[in-house]
Amino acid sequence: MTLAFALFFLLQTPAAAACPDAAECRAQAEAAATRGEFEMFHDLAWRAVQKGRRNDPDLMYLLARAQSLSGRPDDALVMLERIADQGVKKADAATNPDFARVRQLARWPELAAKLGVPVSPDGSAGAAPTAPAPAAPTAPAPSAPTAPAAPTAPDSLSFDAPAATLPVALAHDAVSRRFVLGDRSAARLVVIDEMSHHVVNYASASTAGFYDDLTSFSIDARRGDLWVVSAKGQGDGAASVVHKLQLVSGRTLLEARLPDGAGASRLVDVAVTPDGTVYAIDEVGPRLFRLRPGARRFEQVMKLEALHPSAIAAADDRALYVAEDGGLLHIDLASNTATRVKSVEELTRFVSLAWRGGALVGVERVAESYLVVRIALDASGTRAQPRAILAASTQPTVGTLAPEGFYYLASPGSIRLVKVR
């Protein structure tokens, strides 16, 4: 049974149907936990989060309990981290038996410090210690233990790459401190943990309903979603679908399709604007499609005067950039017009594209090399300065922009960080 079908089945159950709002979902979730029905607890807790106030720490804590009890301790730890990042202290996580599995994880002491749980000098965390006996007047007061320093992003990371991996795209989830890597050869996504360097399967055709070929994905960090594009067939027989996954767990939340009558399509890249709108480019048309927040089906925005579009980046809610064989296009979303970016250099064959502070950063294929480049643009966004080459590789390379810089796949088993000003 696919995850999408299982989710559909869940939504038809009486329990789910009788859960009209966050309060009722929470009450039913607690009842399921009392009965020991932890999978039901998890699904109802997740529905409570969806129906409740955005980033409600109490509902997020409920979901973290459910994740731990249902055998998802890593997801629970990430959810607790998100609560802590809001400045909310949940020190009782140190003693609540629901989090027993979470407290066995290597990263628990680090999380405990964020949650306000006392950390002993040996690095362990637990309930607040009892007060020491009064010291003699001449004895110095015991010093408080020092909380672990805030983690820093790695400049490089080595991992055991799956055999015969053909990289599709790379993304960095700063909250859970892991990378998501697309493997075209197996039509799957894997995650690479920053701390342990372990590689585990994240989502695949069997769990998320992907088509034969993964072509792209993009993280919506603000909302905790991962948008994945998959396609099948070629030419007039091509078809595509965009999958919305829960970033923290890889659960399928939505499958968004193109409008009726769109015909053959092969979506090759996707981008999310700050307001949550999703844009995708089709190389068969070629066309630009848009999925508005809350919608379940894309709408066509415009046809593109482009040859083999390959990458898309959102500058903001008003402008996009599309890479194609003839160069770069600046898309004005207010007027639905495309303007070719002027440059003294050929800006072609991009396999990934991102935007930061008036410049495009991405991976460009030049001859037999893959270059990580930064392209500054003028105030209009339609004239490029000479590109700056930040890194180069002879291996097929994908990359992603993060606050600390640009991560790229330097070799099949190595991710490196290059600073971007």
Number of C-alpha atoms within 10 A of each C-alpha: 7 13 16 18 14 11 15 11 11 16 13 10 10 9 15 17 10 11 19 12 14 20 14 15 26 23 15 21 29 21 14 21 21 11 11 13 16 21 17 22 28 26 21 28 30 23 22 27 23 17 16 17 11 11 14 14 21 13 24 23 20 22 27 30 29 31 28 23 24 20 15 17 22 19 21 27 25 19 23 26 21 18 23 19 13 11 13 16 18 18 18 15 23 23 14 12 14 18 21 16 17 28 24 11 12 11 13 19 24 20 20 27 22 23 22 20 23 23 22 16 11 8 16 14 20 18 14 15 9 6 6 7 6 8 10 8 7 6 8 8 10 8 6 10 12 12 18 14 8 9 9 8 16 13 13 15 18 16 16 12 15 14 8 11 16 17 21 24 25 27 22 24 19 13 15 18 15 19 21 24 26 28 22 20 15 16 21 22 24 19 21 24 18 20 14 10 15 14 19 13 13 20 21 19 18 14 17 24 18 23 20 17 20 29 24 27 26 23 23 20 15 9 13 13 21 24 24 23 25 25 21 18 15 12 13 11 11 15 21 25 22 27 21 23 21 16 22 19 16 19 19 24 16 17 19 18 17 23 13 9 6 13 13 19 25 27 31 24 30 27 27 25 17 16 11 17 16 21 23 26 28 22 21 20 22 18 20 24 20 21 22 14 10 8 12 14 17 22 18 16 16 17 16 19 16 21 15 18 31 25 25 28 27 23 23 14 15 14 17 23 26 25 26 22 15 16 20 27 24 21 24 15 15 9 8 13 14 21 14 17 18 17 17 10 11 14 22 17 22 26 25 26 27 23 20 18 9 13 18 20 26 24 27 23 20 14 8 10 13 22 22 26 21 23 19 20 20 11 8 10 20 17 17 20 15 15 20 13 14 16 16 18 16 13 13 19 27 27 28 23 23 18 11 15 17 22 24 26 23 23 15 19 13 14 22 18 22 16 13 15 9
